[in-house]
Amino acid sequence: MIRTLLAFALALTGVGFAGAAPVNSIVSNLVATAQHPRNSEGAFITLRSGRVLFLYSQFSEGTSDFSPCRIAEMVSDDQGRTWSEPRVLFSPEPNTMEMSVSLLRLASGKIALFTVIKRGTSDCRPYLRISGDEGASWSAPRSLLDAPGYFVLNNDRVIQTSRGRLILPLAFHRGLGAADDSGHTVDLRGIALWYYSDDDGTTWKESRTWWTLPVASVTGLQEPGVVELADGSLLSWFRTDQGCQYESRSRDDGETWSAPQPMQLRSPASPASIKRMPGSPNLLAVFNDFSGQFPFVLPASTYRGRTPLVASLSADGGTTWRTGKLLESNPEANYCYTAIHFAGGAVLLSYMDFREGAGSAQRIRRIELEWIAAPLDSLAERAKAILYDVLERDETWIKIHAAEALLVGGEAVAMRHRFLELAPASDSLLYRVGVWRVLATTSATKAERARCIERVGSIFMDPDAPDRSQALETLCKLGVPLTGVLLNRVRSTAADESDRLRPLALWSLAVMGDQDALRRIAGLLSSPVARARVIAAYSLRWLRTRDPATLHLLAQAADTEPPGTDAQAYLLSAAFALDADPARKPAWRAGLEQVLARGSMEARWEAFNGMLADSTSASLSQAVPLLDDPGADTRVGAAMTILYVRARE
């Protein structure tokens, strides 16, 4: 067996076991090449011999969904630990492309292979092949729908229920423009449909129910999936642009479906994948988690940043989901179109790793089920208990820090419920802006998030509000693109050098891509006013700037700031987090460690945040003793770091 990539231990765990395969590792990585710039949308099946078959979409001449594509095959004879080199299985007819594989062992014992075949932008339909000899040969592809149109069937989506019914979840996209492909485009707004078959795919009927998204939307209900729950009911889910996945449920084996509702799975407009764990009622979801548990990669737009990739479990049929476990987190990458397959005490995940200008790799990751199901350890439980204690006792902004640290620990739903209770009386609270920030971060829908942001904006617009600075800072942290009177107020504030909110106003403009505002923030790094230097460094860390000139000024400022001050903590934190000068990073780490040992509570909180993304189990030795620190914010920072490390590792 030729290994396509030497297995290496995942950065999540960072460890394996002597003499044994790692519990979590990438076992195959089909990189993008000039010949095949995109490898994606695959599915697995285990043959009776024990061999695992993996079929995927192999593109050429481009990476778009309309580039030429054929179906390729890889095999594994050791439960997914190593893989053969790919070989082409099916090449489509001229002027067509074939992609998006689902594989299914039918009740009859045969294997069903579903794909979609496209003939331009006006014709995309699901097709079925059958194999009666364990994939050695396949029948000719047969269209499952007579109706013309653009029907999307994602990879690894078709199921056969316990009653023997095949369920085909589809998104129908109506055509726009000419009837032929000249000027024809597809409406992105998906309409959810389900087809079912009671004779192993020979004939198909459409479910009596179809749904659109019941709110204004660009996506509608896209790329649906379906899973059978332990009670025999069905859960279907959809990608949306509402900040979360939506769901619909069926209690009659797919003949009718409930109205779509928001799910707890917070995500961008990116597909989730869900399957039942073997021998268990628990569901496993793999998705791009925008719950706030991993805030360091949260972008402002729901259309960018299909990262991080997270695995999460549900024990109640998808109503609630456990703390996620991080699989991938590169902020420059897009991880999506995951296939899930259980084999030999492990789960195999295949997903695309797409990067602008670099094409799409197809990864296969093998994870032991014990790792997926493992509960939090005692240290993480202690960290959560400390955060909940601060949340209960504190009535300052530290309460908000504790809530946001609990988001890192996967407590988004609990925080949303708690802060919804505070919302009606929020105007009487010192931390009222924080209430709306937590609710915006944990909102179930895009519309709910917009209402929270509107409340924060109204506080900033109130000239008599004592917490205008907190409101503007929150708008910056949420990545809100401003418009109208709010934008005009921010611009006037940024132009007024006497306004104490000017640094925050520049930050807000930089969030929207204003390069002049970024340069003016960099200029504040040498301001004689310490607070201006603090806000400049703080905003640059949140902006995650990669501008070389700005990073050079930041590195200089970090090295020249007088030691032992709060300003030094902020400058070191930003320089370290942004890797402003790789050669100086060890010295900046040492400086931040000194801040943790002897700094003020504010300085320690910032040091924890600056070092968070680089924290590992090996670096927790400083955080653990600070769980008992008398300063509440210091305890929160230590607990947040522990939960972050445990989520990653």
Buried (B, 14 or more C-beta within 10 A) or exposed (E): EEBBBEBEBBBBBBEBEEEEBBBBBBBBBBBBEEEBBBBBBBBBBBBEEEBBBBBBBBBBEEBEBBBBBBBBBBBBBBBBBBBBEBEEBBBBEEEBBBBBBBBBBBBBEBBBBBBBBBBBBBBBBBBBBBBEEBBEEBEEBEEBBEEEBBBBBBBBBBBBBEEBBBBBBBBBBEBEEEEEBEEBBBBBBBBBBBBBBBEBBEEBEBBEBBBBBEBEBBBBBBBBBBBBBEEEBBBBBBBBBBBBBBBBBBEEBBBBBEEBEBBBBBBBBBBBBBBBBEEEEBBBBBBBBBBBBBBBBBBEEBEBBBBBBBBBBBBEBBEEBBBBBBBBBEBEBBBBBBBBBBBBEBBBBBBBBBEEEBBBBBBBBBBBBEBBEEEBEEBBEBBBEBBBBBBEEBEEBBBBBBBBBBBBBBBBBBBBEBBEEBBEEBEEBEBBBBBBBBBBBBBBBBEBBEEBBEBBBEBBEEEEBEBBBBBBBBBBBBBBEBEEEBBEBBBEBBEEEEEBBBBBBBBBBBBBEBEEBBBBBBBBBEBEEBBBBBBBBBBBBBBEBEBEEBBEBBBBBBBEBEEBBBBBBBBBBBBBBBBBBEEBBEBBBEBBBBBBEEBBBBBBBBBBBBBBBEBEBEBBEBBBEBBEBEBBBBBBBBBBBBBBBBBBB
